[in-house]
């Protein structure tokens, strides 16, 4: 290890699908857990750059917004194409920088979208797929089989193997997986205990960079196995089979209760690092890649939209002992900023505040991230589905600045204009709106996103009269 012995370790934990408000409410008044996190700084204004997993993770590992790294959905894209682009992506990844600086890189993921399917396994020295015996039946074909390979170091299986899986084999695996999942505590425990055991048994050298993606907050929230997240979301979205209030409430309650699993994991991880003498010299980050909507805006799930429930995420940071980070150093923080923070610590840069203190931040989406073949099936099955599809399958941009969030879509319609403090906005300030639109125009650049100020201003001020 030589000169690298004194470098800080980096621990990055993404609690997939964890939204900020539920996280805050769960731990409000928990003084025992507050003591566990006494060395952490909490940011209440942290945001994801988009509202679903793959582009958010690419932003986290590249420091680029989705429109810059290009791994995102579009109105005409197929998911297979997005997965292939992610595998072939040749830009600079954080783990590449870490390796060049002498870090050992370890990835532990319970999310099939963060796996060999999208090329993440080959970007780490050691990569574990946390297999809880559950098939996230996204679609037929290799994507379904891709999460079934054995937990292993650096899986290099190609797509052709998964395409060759017979329907009978897939059915047998799926039925077996249901039994195995229940025995392992699913869906409350979606792999965090297994993920932690992988870290414990992995020979690690210093310095190390370890990344977790944990799925405790993700669908499903009951043992009644439905045909994958997309099945439920799209049937509800297209009004084919609307979620009942009773079921929705049960999902919300299960989601809230599952935060206890996060508490267990955080406590175990911190205790482990302390026992190993690694805690003091480690940068530790707990965050999320996006939130989850429970029909606050008549939408269940995540992706597509940029509502606060989908992009406002928790962020906890503990810096190494010889670094200083104060709560006042954090203003608006995006996942793209965490890339620069981690890179700075790897490079022994102790001036961290500049990476986490911005006057504004952004988010963007580009349409529906679902398979277009699946969408066509649902669109054909319901009379109103095509109109709903056209309404949803368009790009969107958000800006958060001066306590105000503005979201507009590709038709220059305002989808959200709100205060982050949830206080009602009584007076619209023309100059403030103009400033937000000016910043959005700069952010959008030459991406072809349409910002018609006259439509936006007329819509905003007209609705406030």
C-alpha positions, -999 to +999 in steps of 0.1 A: +000+000+000+029+024+006+020+060+005-017+052+003-020+040+039-031+073+052-058+080+026-094+081+039-117+052+033-150+059+016-183+042+023-213+051+001-247+037+009-277+043-013-310+033+003-329+029-030-363+046-031-360+064+003-377+098+003-367+126+027-399+134+045-406+098+056-370+094+067-372+126+088-405+117+103-394+082+113-363+094+133-379+125+148-374+122+185-352+091+183-325+103+207-307+069+209-303+068+171-293+105+171-264+095+193-254+069+167-253+096+141-238+123+162-208+126+139-229+131+108-241+163+092-276+161+078-287+180+047-324+188+044-321+202+009-306+173-010-320+162-043-317+135-069-310+146-105-339+124-117-365+101-104-354+066-111-324+044-104-301+040-134-296+076-145-294+087-108-266+063-102-247+073-133-249+109-120-236+098-086-207+080-102-198+106-129-207+140-115-229+146-146-266+153-150-285+127-171-286+150-201-248+151-199-240+114-194-268+103-217-279+072-197-316+079-195-350+073-209-366+092-238-401+092-254-390+067-280-363+047-261-364+010-253-351-001-219-328-027-236-311+001-255-305+021-222-290-010-205-267-016-235-256+020-236-248+018-198-226-013-203-207+004-232-204+038-216-167+049-218-166+081-197-148+086-164-164+066-135-156+074-099-143+038-094-118+044-121-104+074-104-104+055-071-084+027-086-059+051-101-054+066-066-048+032-050-082+024-037-097-010-035-132-008-049-161-030-036-196-029-049-225-047-031-259-043-048-294-057-041-308-039-071-308-059-104-305-026-123-272-019-106-254-051-116-238-068-145-270-060-165-259-024-167-221-029-165-217-019-128-199-052-119-170-046-142-164-011-128-154-026-093-125-048-082-151-069-063-188-069-070-215-088-051-251-092-063-274-096-033-298-123-044-328-126-021-343-153-044-368-128-058-373-121-095-382-085-102-402-095-132-394-064-152-400-081-185-394-115-201-360-123-214-325-118-202-333-089-179-354-112-158-327-139-157-299-114-152-304-112-114-305-149-109-268-156-114-249-167-083-236-141-059-201-138-071-170-117-078-172-099-111-198-117-131-190-114-169-220-133-183-233-119-215-269-113-226-271-144-248-271-167-218-301-150-203-320-149-236-317-186-239-334-193-206-365-215-212-399-203-200-401-235-179-368-228-162-378-193-155-411-204-140-395-230-117-370-204-106-397-179-099-418-203-078-388-214-058-378-177-053-411-170-036-405-196-009-369-186-004-377-149-002-403-155+026-379-176+046-353-148+043-377-122+057-389-107+024-403-082+017-392-064+050-356-076+046-347-072+009-310-081+014-294-057+039-283-084+063-268-104+034-251-073+020-235-066+054-223-102+056-206-098+023-187-068+036-177-087+067-163-116+048-144-096+021-107-091+027-103-054+024-072-033+022-068+004+029-078+027+015-110+012+003-141+025-015-172+004-007-206+011-023-240-004-013-273-003-030-300-016-007-336-022-016-355-023+017-376+008+006-384-004-028-416-023-040-430-047-033-444-039+002-464-071+008-459-108+004-486-109-023-463-112-052-476-092-082-461-092-117-434-067-110-434-030-102-442-020-138-473-042-139-488-025-108-477+011-117-489+010-153-522-006-145-528+022-120-515+049-142-536+039-171-567+035-149-570-002-158-571-012-122-567+016-098-550+010-065-576+010-037-571+034-008-568+005+016-540-011-004-523+022-009-524+029+028-510-005+036-481+002+012-474+035+029-474+019+063-451-009+052-428+016+035-426+036+068-420+005+089-392-006+066-371+023+076-364+003+107-344-020+085-323+010+075-317+019+111-305-017+118-281-016+088-267+018+097-261+008+133-244-025+123-222-008+097-210+020+121-203-006+149-184-027+124-162+002+112-155+012+148-145-023+158-121-025+128-106+009+136-118+023+103-145+047+114-124+078+122-105+078+089-136+072+067-159+094+047-194+079+052-224+089+031-260+077+035-284+088+008-310+077-018-313+077-055-349+089-057-381+088-036-415+071-040-449+086-047-480+073-030-505+091-053-500+125-038-503+137-074-523+107-086-492+087-094-479+057-076-442+046-080-412+065-093-398+078-125-415+099-152-423+129-129-402+152-107-425+158-078-409+165-045-418+130-033-397+116-061-365+137-059-362+152-024-339+127-007-321+123+027-284+129+029-261+122+059-224+128+057-195+120+082-161+133+071-128+118+081-113+130+114-089+156+099-117+171+078-143+197+088-178+200+075-205+221+092-243+221+086-240+256+074-216+244+046-246+226+030-271+245+009-285+228-021-268+195-027-274+171-056-261+135-062-239+150-089-221+169-062-213+138-041-191+126-070-170+157-066-170+154-028-158+118-028-132+126-055-119+155-035-114+133-004-097+107-025-073+134-037-067+147-001-086+180-008-099+192+026-119+221+013-152+203+010-178+231+015-175+243-021-188+210-034-219+211-012-230+247-011-249+259-042-274+286-049-296+262-069-298+227-081-317+208-109-335+176-119-347+163-152-366+134-168-371+125-204-403+105-206-414+071-194-387+046-185-408+015-192-404-009-221-423+005-250-437-030-259-452-031-224-466+003-228-482-006-261-499-035-245-515-014-218-524+014-241-543-010-263-562-024-234-578+008-221-596+036-239-581+064-219-547+050-218-533+067-249-543+101-237-526+094-203-496+081-221-492+112-242-496+134-211-469+115-192-443+106-219-427+140-223-395+155-209-394+176-177-370+200-159-369+212-123-350+240-106-348+246-069-335+280-058-342+304-029-366+280-013-388+277-044-392+247-067-403+251-103-410+222-126-420+226-162-426+200-189-418+199-226-450+217-235-439+246-213-466+238-188-460+244-151-463+211-132-450+224-098-444+258-083-440+254-046-422+264-014-398+238+000-410+248+035-445+238+024-457+273+032-483+285+007-470+310-019-493+339-018-476+363-041-460+355-073-429+375-080-424+381-117-387+388-114-382+356-092-400+335-118-380+351-146-348+343-127-358+306-123-366+304-160-333+320-169-314+294-149-334+266-164-326+279-199-289+278-191-292+243-176-312+230-206-286+243-230-289+228-265-308+197-254-339+208-274-361+213-243-387+238-250-390+268-226-417+292-238-416+320-212-449+335-223-468+303-218-452+297-185-457+332-171-492+334-184-500+300-168-485+310-134-498+345-130-531+336-146-537+308-121-529+332-092-555+358-100 
